[in-house]
Amino acid sequence: MLLTDWNHILDNILPDESSEAYISDIFVRPLIKALGFNQQEHFSEFTTGNGTVDFAARKNVDSDIFALSRVNPYLLIEVKAPATGAGAKFNLSEDTPQYINTREQIKRYLLASKCNTSQWGLITNSVHIQLFRRHGKVVFPATQSILIKKDNINAIVSNVKDLIHNPPKALTICVYNNKGGVGKTTTTVNLAATLVQQGKRVLVIDFDPQQGDLTKSLGLQVRKISLYDCLSDRYLNIHDTVQPFTVKFKSGKLLQFDVIPADPKLENLTEQDLATRIEKGSARLKDALKAFVYEYDYIFIDCPTNWMFFSQSSLYACDVVLIPTKHNNLASLDNAAKVIKELVPKVKAARRDGGPIALPIFFNGESITPPQLKTATQEIEAIITREMQVSKFNLLPYFWPKTTRANIDKTIYSLPSYAIVANAAFSRIPAAFKNSTAAEYYRGLAKEYFIL
């Protein structure tokens, strides 16, 4: 759509007076057309299975006319009345109550029973606009909530159109807690093995050069061209750092995920060395991994505990942060809260593209007795209450994600303890490949967070 058209449209929006229906007609319908959907490829009031979204869109496929069949939507759009003046109804600036409610609303729609094919969700009130991406069971921001102006509307539309018609394939996951001993590496390698068993293509990056536990546990060594080489020289091909990790089963079946091993060249470099030698610093890893986002279904990053270059780079590069904790370790709970309320927002502010987001915590690899669970629950209650009082940050969705306004559910997903998982490193094969019980545990974890 031409700039003059958008000028005309924006001139006719009166923020204090325009209704939702008016915004739908004067702003959203032209937006849908500008995003590449014709009149037969979208319609209003789509029943998702968990409420009704304002618009749904999908390209027609042969004789399947979306406006007639009304199945398998691709893009969902939720519209609100604008909000800038005293008569405002909805303010979609990030972190306002109206924004949070609308964000959760589009998330519910995208995950509803009739929207399994949906990959994108858009919220707008003609003053702000934000795009969300769905990958399996995860919904996360693909852009910031952007203030719409005449001088940026064309760029906004162009960017959204490019994203929805050329979607990255991969979900990039950083497994992180700002506390050691919570099983980050074990979680990473076994989730990779589990997702491969589900037919997914997986890449794992060991970005903990000082420990390199993931690389050692798989019996791998760095190749001639290393990750450090590619981070410090953007003209090298990062694909040359990748090594396949393959397991052959007795049946003859082969399963493989790919690994970028830990790089010893990074081990003894100081923070100052890294800042000097790697252009863009902690933002460089994200740029380097763009080479893989159309090739893999999942990209996992295993990084060290301390908040330094490697962990900062890993959070900067990911879409979501998965946070293992221990129910019997107060420090792991406190540090999980720190990751959620402090470190993720810090990286999000630096990236300015909507990401990353934190996923709810889970208890990793411990047997929990009822008294222990009661103690952990009391501690979590104290953490949630403290942060709400001190920083006004609501940790409840990250610790008790099943809680709703109508029902307080303090369930936290728990991965049971099992000896074969801890001992698997000696065999250089992930436990999820070796043992059916371990495989079942990690399949449950994958289904809880990632796959349908």
Phi, psi and omega in degrees: 000140183289153179303320181297327177296315179293323175303314180296316180297312182293328177295334183266005176263122178254103189306324184277348188235338186291129179276170178298320180296320180294317178297321179300316183285314189274334185244311189286318180298315173298326178296315179301318178296318180294335178278358172103016179249127179274184186295335179271000183248013175204160173201167183261162175058066178267128179277114188274341190103349175213053183110174183246121178270152187293320180218148171228147182218150175196144175293142176292147178237108181054241182272000179277096179271115188300320181296341179260314182285324177055040177229157175060059179293155180249319181235130175247141181231124176252127186249138174232158174291148183291168184210100173222346184238192185295331180268016186297148179250318183223121175254112182264022169294141184303141175078000170284155179303321180294321178296312182300317179296318181289323176299315179291329178295312181292329176295315178299318180296314183297330181263006182286165190296330182265011185236029181297338179269354183289134177244345186221145173226139183235134172240140180201152170232017183076351175257319174237158177211142177212140179254137177240148179246141172251131175228104185062241180263004184257131172241126184215158182293135173261344174216171168287170165281109191259133174285121184279129176225165179298328184273359177233356186297321179294319178294321179299309182298318180297317181294314180297317180298317180296320180295312187287336179263351176224061188290134172300147181277326191271149162256125181259124189238125171261123177266112192208140163216143182280032179213134181281171175075021181253003175085035181297312183293316178300318178298314183299308186290325181281328172294320177301313180298319181295315182292327174298320178295338177271009177086014181267152175263127192230138172240136178240132177247121174270100182251038176236076188294335182286327178260307180061030186297322181295315179299316180295320183295339179256000178068034183256161174226155182294147179275180182302316174261124187254173179297319178300319178304316183285329178289325183270344179226100186292350181272352176281155181269112184294340176298336180287351178272347190278135174238137175282138170248115188239137175239131177254124181271166181302330179288349184096352180290138178251135173234141185217138161232159185260151184225137163258108187292162173298142187252111180301337180297337181272347193298316188256011178280135177282168177301323179293319176301313183296317180296326182282320189269340182247109180300135182076000173056231185290353176274350187290322182300318179301316178298318182295323183283351176300337179295342186251350192289344176260003184251326185248157173277323181222139173237120179254140176239121175258124186224166181288169184286311187299144181281087181220194188309314187291316178288322177298317178297320183294316177293324180296328186273348190262164171273319183222155178246121177262128192240097173289145176221170173244131182294333184259018180231103182302320182297324180292327177289316179297319181287330173298318177298321179296318178302315186290313189268342186239306189285315178298313177299326179297315179292319179301318179295325180287322183286318178060037176228014177098342184240171001272179171235156176268138172271161177301150180291163168219154176276129191247113166066041177222141171282135186241119175275159178306316177297321178296319179296321178297317179296316179297319180297318178297320179293319179295319176303317180295320179295314180298315181296315181300313183291327177294322180285319187277311187246355183064019179270129182268103180274352187305316181295340182269337178259321180233072188293342181273356178288136175235175177299328184271343187211121176274108181243112185264024179290133173239131181299135183232127175266119185295160175281140178205127189300325184299332180293313181293326185274352186297331182300331181289335180266354181063026178226128179304142181302326181294341173273334189265326194230131185293326179291315177299319179300320179294319179300311184285334172295322176297319178296317179297321180288329179295322187250326195238315189249151181280000000 
